[in-house]
Amino acid sequence: MDKEIIIQELSYKAVRSSGAGGQNVNKVASKVILSFNLEASQALTEEEKALAEASLGSRLTNDKNLILQCDEDRSQLRNRDIVTRRFLQLIENAIIPKKKRKPTKVPRAVIQKRIDNKRRQAEKKQSRKKPGF
């Protein structure tokens, strides 16, 4: 993954933010929307694209676009930096191959402990019964 090429492939759009901020919200387009086309990316290999598509599947649009937005700050420039950092972190985590889980056997001591506890619990319940005459 080449970060410089990926950053060049990103497209940003600034829109008016919602929420608190008074008159500033009505005048300034500080919210930043980042979009990235996963299929058209030159910075990712085919393997990385497949891994990213698998892990980010629910966040991708039908035409394999990833859309992120940020309106945390009143500054458009800072929002752009935040959303870019968030995007790079998301892509880095998405292209890490997942480790396969090795199935393990339950240890004999654990099984024995469970059976002993079960037996003790049963004896405790038995001792609470009324004696049958």
N, C-alpha and C positions, 0 to 999 in steps of 0.2 A: 504494500500500500504506500503510495507516494502522496504525502500530505499536501505538497505544493500544487500538484496537478488536481487533486480533489478540490482544494479551495478555489482553484480557477474554474472548476466545473459547477460550482454552486451558483444559484441565482437568488437574489434577494429582492424583496418587495417591501416598501415601507407603507404602512397604513395608519389611520388614526386609532389610537389606543382607547380602550374603554376604562371605566372606573374612575377613581379619585384623581384629582390633579387640577381641578378648577378650570379656568379659561385655557390653560396650557393644553389640556386634552382636546379642546375644540379647535385649536389652531395648528398644532404640531403633529406630524405623522411620525410618532416615535416607536410604534410597534413594528417589529421586523419579522417578516415571514421568509423562511429559508426553504427552498425546494431543491431536491437533488434527484436526478434520474439515474436509478441504479443500473438499468440495462445499457444505457448509452455511455456509461463511465469508462474512460480510458485508463484510469489510475488503478482499477481493481482487476485482478485476474478472474478467469471464469470460476475457479474454485472459490475465491473470496466472494464473488457475486452470489454463488449458490448458497454459501454459508450465511451471508447477510440476508438473503431472501428468506431463508428458513427461519432465522431468529427474529427478523423484523417483519415477518409476513403480515401480522395484524396491523402494523403501522403504515404499510405501503398502500398506495392507491391502486386501482385496477391496471394502470399503465406503468406500474413499478416506480412511482415517484414517492420519495420520502419528504414529508412536509413538517417542519418544525416552526414554532413561533415563540417570540419572547417580547413581553411588555413589562418587564420587571423594573426597568429604569426609565427616567424621564428623557434620557439621552438616546437618540437613535444609534449613535456610534457604539455606545456601551451595550445596547441591546444586540447589536450586530455581533460584537465580540462574544457576548454570552452565548448566543444561539450557535455561533460557529464552534466554540469550545464544546458545547453540549453535543453538537453533531459529531465532531471528531471522536469524542469519548464513546458515543453510541456506536459508531462504525467500528472503532477499535475492539469494543467488546463483542460486536456481532460477528467479526471474522475470526475470532479465536475458536478453534475446533473444540467441541465438547468432548470430555473424557468419557470413555465407555465405563459403565459401572460393572465391577467384577462381582458376580454373585458369591456370597460367602455362606458358610455353613454355621448354624447356631451352635455355639460351644456347649459341650456336655454339661459343664458346671452351671450354665444358665438354665438349661432344661431341668437339671436336678433341683436348683434353687426354686424354680417355679412350682415343681411338684411338691417340694417340702412345704412351701407356703400354703399351697392348696390343701394339703393334709392337715396342717395346723389350723387353718380356718375351719375346716370341716369338724375337727375335734372340738373347737371352741363352740361351734353351733350345737353340736351334739350334747355338750355339757350343759347347755341352757334348757334343754328339753325337760319336761316333767317326767319323773321316773314312772315307767309303766308297770302296774301291779297286775 
